[in-house]
Amino acid sequence: MRRRRFLAVTIGTLLLGWLIVAADAPGAQTDLSGVVQSSGKALSAEQRFVILPLFNGDAVLDHETGLVWETAPQATTARWSAARRLCVEKSVGGQKGWRLPSLSELRSLVDPSIPPPGPTLSSGHPFRTVQSAVYWSETRVGDNPSGAWAVHFGLGGGSVFINWAHAVQVWCVHGGKNAEQH
């Protein structure tokens, strides 16, 4: 009985994730309660992203959003709670104050014109070790106590619901306040 229930829940979760990715394909309209994917970017990757000397070159300022991103996200996976803790405790280029990005912040990096297998980042971006994989966001799924939104950088940047028990990639962000001073 437990095995059947586990199998049904697993298949249901996979099916839901696939439906979300399919509904999030380029041209599809998805309402994510105010989450907006950046489109029609005015800046080239070379203009948009600047490697920051203050962070020893280990972080990148995004001129489009004002956020500071790790140049090279962590290569290992983590569950959601561990991912949040990892970002809070992280020091990049000697700088503290990191966190998991929101869904809209993470999706702002996506270039939906890049076909699978990705990663779906604009040509000329300065990031290293970004995988064509799923990355956690801080954004929870409404009142659902079992998971959070994530972005799949291998399938056009589609948003997927991931149960907190699963381990996926982690990419930390630093708040954009006073980022121009870096």
PyMOL commands that place a pseudoatom at each C-alpha (Angstrom):
pseudoatom trace, name=CA, resn=MET, resi=1, chain=A, elem=C, hetatm=0, pos=[0.000, 0.000, 0.000]
pseudoatom trace, name=CA, resn=ARG, resi=2, chain=A, elem=C, hetatm=0, pos=[2.792, 2.441, 0.923]
pseudoatom trace, name=CA, resn=ARG, resi=3, chain=A, elem=C, hetatm=0, pos=[4.679, 1.599, -2.253]
pseudoatom trace, name=CA, resn=ARG, resi=4, chain=A, elem=C, hetatm=0, pos=[1.575, 2.271, -4.375]
pseudoatom trace, name=CA, resn=ARG, resi=5, chain=A, elem=C, hetatm=0, pos=[0.977, 5.600, -2.620]
pseudoatom trace, name=CA, resn=PHE, resi=6, chain=A, elem=C, hetatm=0, pos=[4.644, 6.604, -3.021]
pseudoatom trace, name=CA, resn=LEU, resi=7, chain=A, elem=C, hetatm=0, pos=[4.523, 5.689, -6.713]
pseudoatom trace, name=CA, resn=ALA, resi=8, chain=A, elem=C, hetatm=0, pos=[1.301, 7.671, -7.232]
pseudoatom trace, name=CA, resn=VAL, resi=9, chain=A, elem=C, hetatm=0, pos=[2.690, 10.747, -5.454]
pseudoatom trace, name=CA, resn=THR, resi=10, chain=A, elem=C, hetatm=0, pos=[5.980, 10.549, -7.378]
pseudoatom trace, name=CA, resn=ILE, resi=11, chain=A, elem=C, hetatm=0, pos=[4.244, 10.204, -10.743]
pseudoatom trace, name=CA, resn=GLY, resi=12, chain=A, elem=C, hetatm=0, pos=[1.836, 12.995, -9.836]
pseudoatom trace, name=CA, resn=THR, resi=13, chain=A, elem=C, hetatm=0, pos=[4.679, 15.325, -8.866]
pseudoatom trace, name=CA, resn=LEU, resi=14, chain=A, elem=C, hetatm=0, pos=[6.592, 14.559, -12.068]
pseudoatom trace, name=CA, resn=LEU, resi=15, chain=A, elem=C, hetatm=0, pos=[3.449, 15.094, -14.145]
pseudoatom trace, name=CA, resn=LEU, resi=16, chain=A, elem=C, hetatm=0, pos=[2.739, 18.405, -12.397]
pseudoatom trace, name=CA, resn=GLY, resi=17, chain=A, elem=C, hetatm=0, pos=[6.329, 19.533, -12.998]
pseudoatom trace, name=CA, resn=TRP, resi=18, chain=A, elem=C, hetatm=0, pos=[6.085, 18.599, -16.680]
pseudoatom trace, name=CA, resn=LEU, resi=19, chain=A, elem=C, hetatm=0, pos=[2.790, 20.474, -17.036]
pseudoatom trace, name=CA, resn=ILE, resi=20, chain=A, elem=C, hetatm=0, pos=[4.293, 23.574, -15.438]
pseudoatom trace, name=CA, resn=VAL, resi=21, chain=A, elem=C, hetatm=0, pos=[7.314, 23.427, -17.752]
pseudoatom trace, name=CA, resn=ALA, resi=22, chain=A, elem=C, hetatm=0, pos=[5.085, 22.846, -20.797]
pseudoatom trace, name=CA, resn=ALA, resi=23, chain=A, elem=C, hetatm=0, pos=[2.777, 25.695, -19.808]
pseudoatom trace, name=CA, resn=ASP, resi=24, chain=A, elem=C, hetatm=0, pos=[5.805, 27.908, -19.313]
pseudoatom trace, name=CA, resn=ALA, resi=25, chain=A, elem=C, hetatm=0, pos=[7.138, 27.382, -22.831]
pseudoatom trace, name=CA, resn=PRO, resi=26, chain=A, elem=C, hetatm=0, pos=[7.984, 30.485, -24.894]
pseudoatom trace, name=CA, resn=GLY, resi=27, chain=A, elem=C, hetatm=0, pos=[4.792, 32.237, -25.928]
pseudoatom trace, name=CA, resn=ALA, resi=28, chain=A, elem=C, hetatm=0, pos=[2.686, 30.627, -23.200]
pseudoatom trace, name=CA, resn=GLN, resi=29, chain=A, elem=C, hetatm=0, pos=[0.973, 32.871, -20.662]
pseudoatom trace, name=CA, resn=THR, resi=30, chain=A, elem=C, hetatm=0, pos=[1.463, 31.872, -17.032]
pseudoatom trace, name=CA, resn=ASP, resi=31, chain=A, elem=C, hetatm=0, pos=[0.218, 33.787, -14.009]
pseudoatom trace, name=CA, resn=LEU, resi=32, chain=A, elem=C, hetatm=0, pos=[2.636, 33.341, -11.121]
pseudoatom trace, name=CA, resn=SER, resi=33, chain=A, elem=C, hetatm=0, pos=[1.140, 35.967, -8.800]
pseudoatom trace, name=CA, resn=GLY, resi=34, chain=A, elem=C, hetatm=0, pos=[3.145, 38.934, -9.962]
pseudoatom trace, name=CA, resn=VAL, resi=35, chain=A, elem=C, hetatm=0, pos=[6.289, 37.085, -11.039]
pseudoatom trace, name=CA, resn=VAL, resi=36, chain=A, elem=C, hetatm=0, pos=[7.446, 38.491, -14.359]
pseudoatom trace, name=CA, resn=GLN, resi=37, chain=A, elem=C, hetatm=0, pos=[10.120, 37.047, -16.609]
pseudoatom trace, name=CA, resn=SER, resi=38, chain=A, elem=C, hetatm=0, pos=[12.418, 39.620, -18.116]
pseudoatom trace, name=CA, resn=SER, resi=39, chain=A, elem=C, hetatm=0, pos=[12.021, 39.845, -21.878]
pseudoatom trace, name=CA, resn=GLY, resi=40, chain=A, elem=C, hetatm=0, pos=[13.189, 42.171, -24.599]
pseudoatom trace, name=CA, resn=LYS, resi=41, chain=A, elem=C, hetatm=0, pos=[16.490, 42.815, -22.838]
pseudoatom trace, name=CA, resn=ALA, resi=42, chain=A, elem=C, hetatm=0, pos=[17.990, 46.118, -23.999]
pseudoatom trace, name=CA, resn=LEU, resi=43, chain=A, elem=C, hetatm=0, pos=[21.556, 45.358, -22.903]
pseudoatom trace, name=CA, resn=SER, resi=44, chain=A, elem=C, hetatm=0, pos=[23.957, 42.859, -24.448]
pseudoatom trace, name=CA, resn=ALA, resi=45, chain=A, elem=C, hetatm=0, pos=[25.477, 40.342, -22.035]
pseudoatom trace, name=CA, resn=GLU, resi=46, chain=A, elem=C, hetatm=0, pos=[28.777, 42.243, -22.165]
pseudoatom trace, name=CA, resn=GLN, resi=47, chain=A, elem=C, hetatm=0, pos=[27.007, 45.491, -21.150]
pseudoatom trace, name=CA, resn=ARG, resi=48, chain=A, elem=C, hetatm=0, pos=[24.601, 43.902, -18.703]
pseudoatom trace, name=CA, resn=PHE, resi=49, chain=A, elem=C, hetatm=0, pos=[27.051, 41.864, -16.606]
pseudoatom trace, name=CA, resn=VAL, resi=50, chain=A, elem=C, hetatm=0, pos=[30.182, 43.288, -14.951]
pseudoatom trace, name=CA, resn=ILE, resi=51, chain=A, elem=C, hetatm=0, pos=[32.663, 41.203, -12.955]
pseudoatom trace, name=CA, resn=LEU, resi=52, chain=A, elem=C, hetatm=0, pos=[33.263, 42.942, -9.610]
pseudoatom trace, name=CA, resn=PRO, resi=53, chain=A, elem=C, hetatm=0, pos=[36.849, 43.492, -8.396]
pseudoatom trace, name=CA, resn=LEU, resi=54, chain=A, elem=C, hetatm=0, pos=[35.597, 44.181, -4.830]
pseudoatom trace, name=CA, resn=PHE, resi=55, chain=A, elem=C, hetatm=0, pos=[34.420, 40.546, -4.703]
pseudoatom trace, name=CA, resn=ASN, resi=56, chain=A, elem=C, hetatm=0, pos=[37.817, 39.330, -6.032]
pseudoatom trace, name=CA, resn=GLY, resi=57, chain=A, elem=C, hetatm=0, pos=[36.161, 38.642, -9.397]
pseudoatom trace, name=CA, resn=ASP, resi=58, chain=A, elem=C, hetatm=0, pos=[33.943, 35.980, -7.803]
pseudoatom trace, name=CA, resn=ALA, resi=59, chain=A, elem=C, hetatm=0, pos=[30.728, 37.980, -8.297]
pseudoatom trace, name=CA, resn=VAL, resi=60, chain=A, elem=C, hetatm=0, pos=[28.945, 39.703, -11.171]
pseudoatom trace, name=CA, resn=LEU, resi=61, chain=A, elem=C, hetatm=0, pos=[26.828, 42.862, -11.092]
pseudoatom trace, name=CA, resn=ASP, resi=62, chain=A, elem=C, hetatm=0, pos=[23.697, 42.631, -13.243]
pseudoatom trace, name=CA, resn=HIS, resi=63, chain=A, elem=C, hetatm=0, pos=[23.041, 46.160, -14.533]
pseudoatom trace, name=CA, resn=GLU, resi=64, chain=A, elem=C, hetatm=0, pos=[19.516, 45.166, -15.575]
pseudoatom trace, name=CA, resn=THR, resi=65, chain=A, elem=C, hetatm=0, pos=[18.368, 44.166, -12.076]
pseudoatom trace, name=CA, resn=GLY, resi=66, chain=A, elem=C, hetatm=0, pos=[20.971, 45.696, -9.761]
pseudoatom trace, name=CA, resn=LEU, resi=67, chain=A, elem=C, hetatm=0, pos=[21.629, 42.269, -8.233]
pseudoatom trace, name=CA, resn=VAL, resi=68, chain=A, elem=C, hetatm=0, pos=[25.026, 40.720, -7.596]
pseudoatom trace, name=CA, resn=TRP, resi=69, chain=A, elem=C, hetatm=0, pos=[25.365, 37.039, -8.594]
pseudoatom trace, name=CA, resn=GLU, resi=70, chain=A, elem=C, hetatm=0, pos=[28.013, 34.450, -7.856]
pseudoatom trace, name=CA, resn=THR, resi=71, chain=A, elem=C, hetatm=0, pos=[30.257, 34.101, -10.906]
pseudoatom trace, name=CA, resn=ALA, resi=72, chain=A, elem=C, hetatm=0, pos=[30.370, 30.336, -10.333]
pseudoatom trace, name=CA, resn=PRO, resi=73, chain=A, elem=C, hetatm=0, pos=[27.382, 28.765, -8.561]
pseudoatom trace, name=CA, resn=GLN, resi=74, chain=A, elem=C, hetatm=0, pos=[27.979, 25.850, -6.230]
pseudoatom trace, name=CA, resn=ALA, resi=75, chain=A, elem=C, hetatm=0, pos=[28.604, 22.629, -8.181]
pseudoatom trace, name=CA, resn=THR, resi=76, chain=A, elem=C, hetatm=0, pos=[26.829, 20.323, -5.712]
pseudoatom trace, name=CA, resn=THR, resi=77, chain=A, elem=C, hetatm=0, pos=[23.111, 20.026, -5.007]
pseudoatom trace, name=CA, resn=ALA, resi=78, chain=A, elem=C, hetatm=0, pos=[21.221, 20.671, -1.778]
pseudoatom trace, name=CA, resn=ARG, resi=79, chain=A, elem=C, hetatm=0, pos=[17.730, 20.398, -0.341]
pseudoatom trace, name=CA, resn=TRP, resi=80, chain=A, elem=C, hetatm=0, pos=[15.822, 23.699, -0.028]
pseudoatom trace, name=CA, resn=SER, resi=81, chain=A, elem=C, hetatm=0, pos=[16.466, 24.335, 3.680]
pseudoatom trace, name=CA, resn=ALA, resi=82, chain=A, elem=C, hetatm=0, pos=[20.153, 23.473, 3.290]
pseudoatom trace, name=CA, resn=ALA, resi=83, chain=A, elem=C, hetatm=0, pos=[20.345, 25.697, 0.192]
pseudoatom trace, name=CA, resn=ARG, resi=84, chain=A, elem=C, hetatm=0, pos=[18.920, 28.653, 2.126]
pseudoatom trace, name=CA, resn=ARG, resi=85, chain=A, elem=C, hetatm=0, pos=[21.399, 28.088, 4.964]
pseudoatom trace, name=CA, resn=LEU, resi=86, chain=A, elem=C, hetatm=0, pos=[24.288, 27.643, 2.517]
pseudoatom trace, name=CA, resn=CYS, resi=87, chain=A, elem=C, hetatm=0, pos=[23.556, 31.049, 0.928]
pseudoatom trace, name=CA, resn=VAL, resi=88, chain=A, elem=C, hetatm=0, pos=[23.159, 32.843, 4.266]
pseudoatom trace, name=CA, resn=GLU, resi=89, chain=A, elem=C, hetatm=0, pos=[26.463, 31.420, 5.528]
pseudoatom trace, name=CA, resn=LYS, resi=90, chain=A, elem=C, hetatm=0, pos=[28.301, 31.946, 2.228]
pseudoatom trace, name=CA, resn=SER, resi=91, chain=A, elem=C, hetatm=0, pos=[31.181, 34.352, 1.740]
pseudoatom trace, name=CA, resn=VAL, resi=92, chain=A, elem=C, hetatm=0, pos=[31.965, 35.205, -1.884]
pseudoatom trace, name=CA, resn=GLY, resi=93, chain=A, elem=C, hetatm=0, pos=[35.025, 37.329, -2.524]
pseudoatom trace, name=CA, resn=GLY, resi=94, chain=A, elem=C, hetatm=0, pos=[35.123, 37.968, 1.225]
pseudoatom trace, name=CA, resn=GLN, resi=95, chain=A, elem=C, hetatm=0, pos=[31.584, 39.397, 1.183]
pseudoatom trace, name=CA, resn=LYS, resi=96, chain=A, elem=C, hetatm=0, pos=[28.670, 38.096, 3.306]
pseudoatom trace, name=CA, resn=GLY, resi=97, chain=A, elem=C, hetatm=0, pos=[24.945, 38.820, 2.898]
pseudoatom trace, name=CA, resn=TRP, resi=98, chain=A, elem=C, hetatm=0, pos=[23.978, 36.189, 0.302]
pseudoatom trace, name=CA, resn=ARG, resi=99, chain=A, elem=C, hetatm=0, pos=[20.550, 34.550, -0.086]
pseudoatom trace, name=CA, resn=LEU, resi=100, chain=A, elem=C, hetatm=0, pos=[18.522, 32.369, -2.420]
pseudoatom trace, name=CA, resn=PRO, resi=101, chain=A, elem=C, hetatm=0, pos=[17.058, 34.452, -5.259]
pseudoatom trace, name=CA, resn=SER, resi=102, chain=A, elem=C, hetatm=0, pos=[13.329, 34.931, -5.750]
pseudoatom trace, name=CA, resn=LEU, resi=103, chain=A, elem=C, hetatm=0, pos=[11.740, 33.187, -8.720]
pseudoatom trace, name=CA, resn=SER, resi=104, chain=A, elem=C, hetatm=0, pos=[11.596, 36.414, -10.731]
pseudoatom trace, name=CA, resn=GLU, resi=105, chain=A, elem=C, hetatm=0, pos=[15.242, 37.228, -9.914]
pseudoatom trace, name=CA, resn=LEU, resi=106, chain=A, elem=C, hetatm=0, pos=[16.394, 33.788, -11.043]
pseudoatom trace, name=CA, resn=ARG, resi=107, chain=A, elem=C, hetatm=0, pos=[14.269, 33.908, -14.185]
pseudoatom trace, name=CA, resn=SER, resi=108, chain=A, elem=C, hetatm=0, pos=[15.720, 37.315, -15.071]
pseudoatom trace, name=CA, resn=LEU, resi=109, chain=A, elem=C, hetatm=0, pos=[18.929, 35.477, -16.055]
pseudoatom trace, name=CA, resn=VAL, resi=110, chain=A, elem=C, hetatm=0, pos=[17.131, 33.226, -18.542]
pseudoatom trace, name=CA, resn=ASP, resi=111, chain=A, elem=C, hetatm=0, pos=[17.425, 33.747, -22.284]
pseudoatom trace, name=CA, resn=PRO, resi=112, chain=A, elem=C, hetatm=0, pos=[14.427, 31.754, -23.601]
pseudoatom trace, name=CA, resn=SER, resi=113, chain=A, elem=C, hetatm=0, pos=[15.827, 31.845, -27.147]
pseudoatom trace, name=CA, resn=ILE, resi=114, chain=A, elem=C, hetatm=0, pos=[18.585, 29.395, -26.134]
pseudoatom trace, name=CA, resn=PRO, resi=115, chain=A, elem=C, hetatm=0, pos=[17.371, 25.900, -27.087]
pseudoatom trace, name=CA, resn=PRO, resi=116, chain=A, elem=C, hetatm=0, pos=[17.730, 22.804, -24.914]
pseudoatom trace, name=CA, resn=PRO, resi=117, chain=A, elem=C, hetatm=0, pos=[19.958, 21.453, -23.581]
pseudoatom trace, name=CA, resn=GLY, resi=118, chain=A, elem=C, hetatm=0, pos=[21.070, 24.964, -22.509]
pseudoatom trace, name=CA, resn=PRO, resi=119, chain=A, elem=C, hetatm=0, pos=[22.132, 26.355, -20.144]
pseudoatom trace, name=CA, resn=THR, resi=120, chain=A, elem=C, hetatm=0, pos=[19.696, 29.098, -21.077]
pseudoatom trace, name=CA, resn=LEU, resi=121, chain=A, elem=C, hetatm=0, pos=[21.979, 32.082, -20.461]
pseudoatom trace, name=CA, resn=SER, resi=122, chain=A, elem=C, hetatm=0, pos=[22.678, 34.837, -23.002]
pseudoatom trace, name=CA, resn=SER, resi=123, chain=A, elem=C, hetatm=0, pos=[25.688, 34.413, -25.235]
pseudoatom trace, name=CA, resn=GLY, resi=124, chain=A, elem=C, hetatm=0, pos=[28.680, 36.262, -23.804]
pseudoatom trace, name=CA, resn=HIS, resi=125, chain=A, elem=C, hetatm=0, pos=[27.626, 35.942, -20.144]
pseudoatom trace, name=CA, resn=PRO, resi=126, chain=A, elem=C, hetatm=0, pos=[30.507, 35.845, -17.616]
pseudoatom trace, name=CA, resn=PHE, resi=127, chain=A, elem=C, hetatm=0, pos=[29.175, 32.992, -15.457]
pseudoatom trace, name=CA, resn=ARG, resi=128, chain=A, elem=C, hetatm=0, pos=[31.092, 29.739, -14.954]
pseudoatom trace, name=CA, resn=THR, resi=129, chain=A, elem=C, hetatm=0, pos=[29.909, 26.253, -13.997]
pseudoatom trace, name=CA, resn=VAL, resi=130, chain=A, elem=C, hetatm=0, pos=[26.203, 26.997, -14.621]
pseudoatom trace, name=CA, resn=GLN, resi=131, chain=A, elem=C, hetatm=0, pos=[24.588, 23.680, -15.448]
pseudoatom trace, name=CA, resn=SER, resi=132, chain=A, elem=C, hetatm=0, pos=[21.598, 22.811, -17.619]
pseudoatom trace, name=CA, resn=ALA, resi=133, chain=A, elem=C, hetatm=0, pos=[19.759, 21.872, -14.452]
pseudoatom trace, name=CA, resn=VAL, resi=134, chain=A, elem=C, hetatm=0, pos=[17.149, 22.977, -11.923]
pseudoatom trace, name=CA, resn=TYR, resi=135, chain=A, elem=C, hetatm=0, pos=[18.093, 25.769, -9.465]
pseudoatom trace, name=CA, resn=TRP, resi=136, chain=A, elem=C, hetatm=0, pos=[16.234, 26.627, -6.242]
pseudoatom trace, name=CA, resn=SER, resi=137, chain=A, elem=C, hetatm=0, pos=[14.444, 29.917, -5.714]
pseudoatom trace, name=CA, resn=GLU, resi=138, chain=A, elem=C, hetatm=0, pos=[13.328, 31.367, -2.385]
pseudoatom trace, name=CA, resn=THR, resi=139, chain=A, elem=C, hetatm=0, pos=[9.751, 31.635, -3.707]
pseudoatom trace, name=CA, resn=ARG, resi=140, chain=A, elem=C, hetatm=0, pos=[7.346, 29.236, -2.042]
pseudoatom trace, name=CA, resn=VAL, resi=141, chain=A, elem=C, hetatm=0, pos=[4.282, 27.803, -3.721]
pseudoatom trace, name=CA, resn=GLY, resi=142, chain=A, elem=C, hetatm=0, pos=[1.499, 29.752, -2.010]
pseudoatom trace, name=CA, resn=ASP, resi=143, chain=A, elem=C, hetatm=0, pos=[0.548, 28.086, 1.255]
pseudoatom trace, name=CA, resn=ASN, resi=144, chain=A, elem=C, hetatm=0, pos=[1.952, 24.727, 0.131]
pseudoatom trace, name=CA, resn=PRO, resi=145, chain=A, elem=C, hetatm=0, pos=[4.216, 23.580, 2.978]
pseudoatom trace, name=CA, resn=SER, resi=146, chain=A, elem=C, hetatm=0, pos=[6.097, 21.026, 0.904]
pseudoatom trace, name=CA, resn=GLY, resi=147, chain=A, elem=C, hetatm=0, pos=[8.012, 22.862, -1.792]
pseudoatom trace, name=CA, resn=ALA, resi=148, chain=A, elem=C, hetatm=0, pos=[9.225, 25.915, -3.637]
pseudoatom trace, name=CA, resn=TRP, resi=149, chain=A, elem=C, hetatm=0, pos=[9.583, 27.203, -7.186]
pseudoatom trace, name=CA, resn=ALA, resi=150, chain=A, elem=C, hetatm=0, pos=[12.754, 26.471, -9.096]
pseudoatom trace, name=CA, resn=VAL, resi=151, chain=A, elem=C, hetatm=0, pos=[14.026, 27.343, -12.578]
pseudoatom trace, name=CA, resn=HIS, resi=152, chain=A, elem=C, hetatm=0, pos=[15.235, 24.770, -15.100]
pseudoatom trace, name=CA, resn=PHE, resi=153, chain=A, elem=C, hetatm=0, pos=[18.186, 26.253, -16.997]
pseudoatom trace, name=CA, resn=GLY, resi=154, chain=A, elem=C, hetatm=0, pos=[18.129, 23.362, -19.466]
pseudoatom trace, name=CA, resn=LEU, resi=155, chain=A, elem=C, hetatm=0, pos=[14.536, 23.645, -20.675]
pseudoatom trace, name=CA, resn=GLY, resi=156, chain=A, elem=C, hetatm=0, pos=[14.157, 27.288, -21.643]
pseudoatom trace, name=CA, resn=GLY, resi=157, chain=A, elem=C, hetatm=0, pos=[14.113, 28.548, -18.071]
pseudoatom trace, name=CA, resn=GLY, resi=158, chain=A, elem=C, hetatm=0, pos=[10.767, 27.010, -17.204]
pseudoatom trace, name=CA, resn=SER, resi=159, chain=A, elem=C, hetatm=0, pos=[9.524, 27.309, -13.635]
pseudoatom trace, name=CA, resn=VAL, resi=160, chain=A, elem=C, hetatm=0, pos=[8.993, 24.019, -11.820]
pseudoatom trace, name=CA, resn=PHE, resi=161, chain=A, elem=C, hetatm=0, pos=[7.628, 23.059, -8.416]
pseudoatom trace, name=CA, resn=ILE, resi=162, chain=A, elem=C, hetatm=0, pos=[10.155, 21.045, -6.423]
pseudoatom trace, name=CA, resn=ASN, resi=163, chain=A, elem=C, hetatm=0, pos=[9.465, 19.247, -3.170]
pseudoatom trace, name=CA, resn=TRP, resi=164, chain=A, elem=C, hetatm=0, pos=[11.786, 20.452, -0.397]
pseudoatom trace, name=CA, resn=ALA, resi=165, chain=A, elem=C, hetatm=0, pos=[13.028, 16.887, 0.104]
pseudoatom trace, name=CA, resn=HIS, resi=166, chain=A, elem=C, hetatm=0, pos=[14.741, 16.892, -3.314]
pseudoatom trace, name=CA, resn=ALA, resi=167, chain=A, elem=C, hetatm=0, pos=[18.260, 18.191, -3.791]
pseudoatom trace, name=CA, resn=VAL, resi=168, chain=A, elem=C, hetatm=0, pos=[18.813, 20.534, -6.750]
pseudoatom trace, name=CA, resn=GLN, resi=169, chain=A, elem=C, hetatm=0, pos=[21.378, 23.190, -7.741]
pseudoatom trace, name=CA, resn=VAL, resi=170, chain=A, elem=C, hetatm=0, pos=[22.000, 26.352, -5.690]
pseudoatom trace, name=CA, resn=TRP, resi=171, chain=A, elem=C, hetatm=0, pos=[22.890, 29.813, -7.062]
pseudoatom trace, name=CA, resn=CYS, resi=172, chain=A, elem=C, hetatm=0, pos=[23.127, 32.534, -4.430]
pseudoatom trace, name=CA, resn=VAL, resi=173, chain=A, elem=C, hetatm=0, pos=[22.474, 36.232, -4.978]
pseudoatom trace, name=CA, resn=HIS, resi=174, chain=A, elem=C, hetatm=0, pos=[23.526, 39.353, -3.081]
pseudoatom trace, name=CA, resn=GLY, resi=175, chain=A, elem=C, hetatm=0, pos=[20.983, 42.144, -2.601]
pseudoatom trace, name=CA, resn=GLY, resi=176, chain=A, elem=C, hetatm=0, pos=[21.156, 44.865, -5.224]
pseudoatom trace, name=CA, resn=LYS, resi=177, chain=A, elem=C, hetatm=0, pos=[21.216, 47.805, -2.795]
pseudoatom trace, name=CA, resn=ASN, resi=178, chain=A, elem=C, hetatm=0, pos=[24.199, 50.068, -3.481]
pseudoatom trace, name=CA, resn=ALA, resi=179, chain=A, elem=C, hetatm=0, pos=[25.501, 47.557, -6.030]
pseudoatom trace, name=CA, resn=GLU, resi=180, chain=A, elem=C, hetatm=0, pos=[26.814, 50.394, -8.217]
pseudoatom trace, name=CA, resn=GLN, resi=181, chain=A, elem=C, hetatm=0, pos=[29.367, 51.176, -5.484]
pseudoatom trace, name=CA, resn=HIS, resi=182, chain=A, elem=C, hetatm=0, pos=[31.036, 47.814, -6.075]
for i in range(1, 182): cmd.bond("trace and resi %d" % i, "trace and resi %d" % (i + 1))
show_as sticks, trace
zoom trace
